[in-house]
Amino acid sequence: MTAPQMLAHCADALRMAYGDLPCAAKNVPLARLGLVKWLFLNVIPFPKGAPTARELIARPPAEWGDEREAIVALIERFAREASRPTWPPHPLFGPMTGPQWGQLAWKHLDHHLRQFGA
């Protein structure tokens, strides 16, 4: 994954969190259990090489500056909308609250930024 591809992927993951980018649900009942979801969001490190939704790697990245502006805007949007009452379900983890989406978004961004030494 190149840096522009990573930004596009992370931006699309945030779009998925808002419900702007639908992703097909995965049928992994264990992942929807409260304890498993909590462990993944709060304890277990983000796994290297973890599979991702096809929808999150489907589009080619835009120009670097455009992808950078887009992800900054999406992060700022997340900050503005963090307390909204309902959020779309995650394709793997199912129903998620705003704080859970926030934790997952942070963990995902941190995972990819560390890959690039940021």
C-alpha positions in Angstrom: 0.0 0.0 0.0 1.4 3.4 -1.0 0.9 6.5 1.2 -1.9 7.9 -1.1 -3.6 4.5 -1.1 -3.4 4.5 2.7 -5.0 7.9 3.0 -7.8 6.9 0.6 -8.4 3.7 2.5 -8.5 5.5 5.9 -10.8 8.2 4.5 -13.1 5.6 3.1 -13.1 3.8 6.5 -14.3 7.1 8.0 -17.0 7.4 5.3 -18.1 3.9 6.2 -18.4 5.0 9.9 -20.7 7.9 8.8 -22.8 5.6 6.6 -21.7 7.4 3.5 -19.9 4.3 2.1 -22.0 1.2 2.5 -20.0 -2.0 3.2 -21.3 -5.5 3.0 -21.8 -7.1 6.4 -19.6 -10.0 7.4 -21.2 -13.0 9.2 -18.8 -13.5 12.1 -21.1 -13.8 15.1 -18.2 -14.0 17.6 -17.0 -10.5 16.5 -20.3 -9.1 17.6 -20.1 -10.3 21.1 -19.6 -7.4 23.5 -16.5 -8.8 25.2 -14.8 -9.6 21.9 -15.7 -6.1 20.5 -14.4 -4.5 23.7 -11.2 -6.4 23.6 -10.5 -5.5 20.0 -11.3 -1.8 20.5 -9.5 -1.4 23.8 -6.8 -4.1 24.4 -5.7 -6.1 21.4 -3.3 -4.4 19.0 -4.5 -3.8 15.5 -3.5 -6.9 13.7 -0.9 -6.5 10.9 -2.2 -7.9 7.6 -5.8 -8.0 8.8 -8.3 -8.4 6.0 -10.3 -5.3 5.1 -13.6 -4.7 3.4 -13.3 -4.7 -0.4 -15.1 -1.4 -0.5 -12.3 0.2 1.5 -9.7 -0.5 -1.1 -11.8 -0.3 -4.3 -11.1 3.2 -5.5 -7.8 4.6 -6.7 -6.5 7.5 -4.6 -6.9 11.0 -5.7 -3.9 13.4 -5.7 -2.0 13.5 -2.4 -3.2 17.0 -1.5 -6.8 16.1 -2.2 -6.7 12.9 -0.2 -5.0 14.8 2.7 -7.6 17.5 2.7 -10.4 14.9 2.5 -9.2 13.0 5.5 -8.6 16.1 7.6 -12.2 17.2 6.8 -13.5 13.7 7.7 -11.7 13.7 11.0 -13.0 17.2 11.8 -16.5 16.0 10.9 -16.1 13.1 13.3 -15.2 15.6 16.1 -18.3 17.6 15.3 -20.7 14.6 15.1 -19.2 12.4 17.8 -22.1 12.8 20.1 -24.8 12.0 17.6 -27.2 9.4 18.9 -27.1 6.8 16.2 -24.3 5.4 14.0 -24.4 2.8 11.3 -23.4 -0.8 12.2 -19.9 -1.9 11.5 -19.7 -4.7 8.9 -17.8 -7.0 11.3 -18.7 -5.7 14.8 -22.3 -4.8 14.2 -23.9 -2.1 16.2 -21.5 0.6 17.4 -21.8 3.7 19.5 -20.0 7.0 18.7 -17.3 6.4 21.2 -16.7 2.9 19.8 -16.4 4.2 16.3 -14.0 6.9 17.6 -11.8 4.3 19.3 -11.8 2.2 16.1 -11.1 5.2 13.9 -8.2 6.2 16.1 -6.8 2.7 16.3 -7.1 2.3 12.5 -5.4 5.6 11.7 -2.7 5.0 14.2 -2.0 1.5 12.7 -1.6 2.9 9.2 0.3 6.0 10.1 2.8 3.9 12.1 3.3 1.8 8.9 4.6 4.9 7.3 6.6 6.2 10.3 4.3 9.1 11.0 
